[in-house]
Amino acid sequence: MEETPEISDEELVARTQAGDAEAFDALIVRYSSRLYGLVYNMTSNHEDTNDLLQDIFSKAFRSIHSFRGKSSFYTWMHSIGVNMSINFLKKRGRRYTLSLDDVDSGVQNDPDFLEATATTDPRREVNLTELQKRLNEAMQKLSNDHRAVVTMFDVQGMPHSEIAKILKTSEGTVRSRLFYAHRQLQNYLQEFMSNK
Amino acid sequence: MENEESISKLLRLKRYEHPPQGYHKAFLRDFHRRQRSELLKPKAWQSFWDGLSNIWPNFQVPKLAYATMAVAAIAAAGFLINAPSQPENLLVAAPAPHTSLGELNVLPDFSLEPQRPVTIGSTLPVSSAGDLSQHYVLQPRPASNDQPLSF
């Protein structure tokens, strides 16, 4: 069977701008997973993430005509996602409850997980659920700007340059935020770190 | 540096957190449903006018609105034209809040040029045979308020 070549983002955006709503559906399918990760790691709440993600795609759809292709669609979508998440978190304030996603069972074989659980106090057994909870609590203690950088760099694996474009800031600022965020997280997660 | 790496390793474990199976398919359906419901949702101003016309069915909105706007504009223009202007001397008479004592102690003018008569307060003419021009001596207060000398 002949493999259909993947349609580029630019092509899908152009089709959407020309009135093809299905082209936007293809963009949703392509980016919903990554944007879900971004918003979920910012909010640590599944329901909030779902509502916010709907709003983010809705806003992107409404303002698709303002997208001129100066940056990639991926960067543009992430900018909308980060800005809307930060606005939401400002309104939410400190009132939040963790509503965490399931953790893939594959984590049990991850050497980093094994290392983290092995370095904890041997008198106390740390399970996966507890580690997940502690990680999310630690993330929520960061400022919104710091959490955004940590999410994109450490969790989503984006390069500094891409993060800088999304946040419309310099790479130096991104590195500085990362440095301070990591230092703060080290205090919260001391017991799980290998060289304590 | 080791700490940095260690914390990065821990944070990478968050990649294993995923929404329930089939979430993303349901997400697209939900997106379409929300879009349709947004189209059906009446706008706030529309609901306001609908409510108003329910209360008062014969309400002539455009005519009344234009008439009200015209009256309001005329009234505003009239008010602006007839508004009393603030007297300027009030502003001049107001003491400068930052005037220092040094500024108040003005040195007298010792120039040799003929002095022009000064008309601050009351002045008394001093007659002298040698003087060709009339001179005035400044009095600290009006002459009529001077206390008589008593010994």
Interface residues (C-beta under 8 A of the other chain):
Chain A: D25 I28 V29 S32 S33 Y36 G37 Y40 N41 H46 T49 N50 L53 Q54 F57 S58 F61 L100 D101 D102 V103 D104 G106 V107 D110 D112 F113 E115 A116 L131 Q132 L135 N136 M139 V150 D154 V155 H182 L185 Q186 L189 F192 M193 S194 N195
Chain B: E2 N3 E4 S6 I7 S8 K9 L10 L11 R12 L13 K14 R15 Y16 E17 H18 P19 P20 Y23 H24 F27 L28 D30 F31 R34 Q35 E38
